[in-house]
Amino acid sequence: MSSYTPHIEGTHVFDTQMSNRGRALNKMLYSLKDPQNREQFSADEAAYCDKYLLTDEQKQAVLDRDWKKMTDIGASIFYVIKLAAIDKKSMQDLGGVFTGMTTEEFKAELKAGGRKFG
């Protein structure tokens, strides 16, 4: 039994390979669920990233708040949102970033039923 996964331009599949690539990044992002970790992160973001042995690429994506890059290099959106929350960003804010829209445009698109593919 084979499964077909259609490719939608600008997207990627979060599979085992991506999960392994983003392991350290995901661990760090997940740790931000705890208030004391958020405080440590906010006090010195670079040092906090180093504590989790992030690669230079991962660390730079976090420091730059390059949301798309984080997911491109293996971060789970479910963990990225923990960092976004520190910056008072919503899932709709990130949706706008990922689609090249403003938050307001993205919300309007959702209310209209979302984008249609193929």
C-alpha positions as CSV (number, residue, x, y, z in Angstrom):
1,M,0.0,0.0,0.0
2,S,1.6,3.3,-1.1
3,S,0.6,6.7,0.1
4,Y,0.7,9.7,-2.2
5,T,1.7,13.0,-0.6
6,P,1.1,15.9,-3.0
7,H,3.9,18.5,-3.1
8,I,2.6,22.0,-2.6
9,E,5.2,24.6,-3.6
10,G,6.8,26.3,-0.7
11,T,6.0,23.5,1.8
12,H,7.9,20.6,3.2
13,V,7.0,17.3,4.9
14,F,8.0,17.1,8.5
15,D,9.3,13.5,8.5
16,T,11.8,11.5,10.5
17,Q,14.8,13.0,8.7
18,M,13.6,16.6,9.4
19,S,12.8,15.6,13.0
20,N,16.3,14.3,13.5
21,R,17.8,17.4,11.8
22,G,15.9,19.7,14.2
23,R,16.3,17.6,17.3
24,A,18.3,20.1,19.4
25,L,16.3,23.1,18.1
26,N,13.0,21.4,19.0
27,K,14.3,20.5,22.5
28,M,15.3,24.1,23.0
29,L,12.0,25.5,21.7
30,Y,10.0,23.0,23.7
31,S,11.8,24.0,26.9
32,L,10.2,27.4,26.5
33,K,7.0,26.0,27.9
34,D,8.4,26.6,31.4
35,P,8.3,30.1,32.8
36,Q,11.8,29.9,34.3
37,N,13.3,28.8,31.0
38,R,11.5,31.7,29.2
39,E,13.1,34.1,31.7
40,Q,16.6,32.5,31.1
41,F,16.1,32.7,27.3
42,S,15.0,36.3,27.5
43,A,18.0,37.3,29.6
44,D,20.5,35.9,27.2
45,E,19.1,34.3,24.0
46,A,22.5,33.3,22.5
47,A,23.7,31.6,25.7
48,Y,20.4,29.8,26.0
49,C,20.8,28.5,22.5
50,D,24.3,27.4,23.2
51,K,23.1,25.5,26.3
52,Y,21.1,23.3,23.9
53,L,24.0,22.9,21.5
54,L,22.2,24.4,18.5
55,T,24.1,24.5,15.3
56,D,25.1,28.0,14.0
57,E,22.3,27.8,11.5
58,Q,19.7,26.9,14.1
59,K,20.9,29.6,16.5
60,Q,20.9,32.3,13.9
61,A,17.4,31.4,12.8
62,V,16.2,31.7,16.4
63,L,18.1,35.0,17.1
64,D,16.8,36.4,13.8
65,R,13.3,35.1,14.4
66,D,13.4,33.6,11.0
67,W,10.3,31.5,11.5
68,K,10.3,30.0,8.0
69,K,14.0,29.1,8.3
70,M,13.3,27.3,11.6
71,T,10.7,25.1,10.0
72,D,12.9,24.6,6.9
73,I,15.7,23.2,9.1
74,G,13.6,20.8,11.2
75,A,11.7,22.8,13.8
76,S,8.2,21.6,14.5
77,I,5.6,24.4,14.1
78,F,4.2,23.2,17.4
79,Y,7.4,24.1,19.1
80,V,8.2,27.3,17.1
81,I,4.9,28.7,18.4
82,K,6.4,28.6,22.0
83,L,9.1,31.1,20.9
84,A,6.6,33.1,18.9
85,A,4.5,33.5,22.1
86,I,7.5,35.1,23.9
87,D,7.3,37.8,21.1
88,K,3.5,37.9,21.5
89,K,3.0,36.5,18.0
90,S,0.1,34.3,17.2
91,M,-0.3,31.3,14.9
92,Q,-2.0,33.7,12.5
93,D,1.0,36.0,12.6
94,L,3.2,33.1,11.6
95,G,0.7,32.0,9.0
96,G,1.1,35.4,7.4
97,V,4.9,35.1,7.4
98,F,4.7,31.6,5.8
99,T,2.4,32.7,3.1
100,G,3.8,36.1,2.4
101,M,0.7,37.9,3.7
102,T,0.1,40.3,6.5
103,T,-1.6,38.9,9.6
104,E,-4.8,40.7,8.6
105,E,-4.7,39.3,5.0
106,F,-4.0,35.8,6.4
107,K,-7.0,36.0,8.8
108,A,-9.2,37.3,6.0
109,E,-8.2,34.4,3.9
110,L,-9.0,31.9,6.7
111,K,-12.4,33.5,7.1
112,A,-13.0,33.2,3.4
113,G,-12.3,29.5,3.5
114,G,-8.6,29.4,2.9
115,R,-6.6,29.0,-0.3
116,K,-7.6,26.4,-2.8
117,F,-4.9,24.1,-4.4
118,G,-5.1,22.3,-7.7
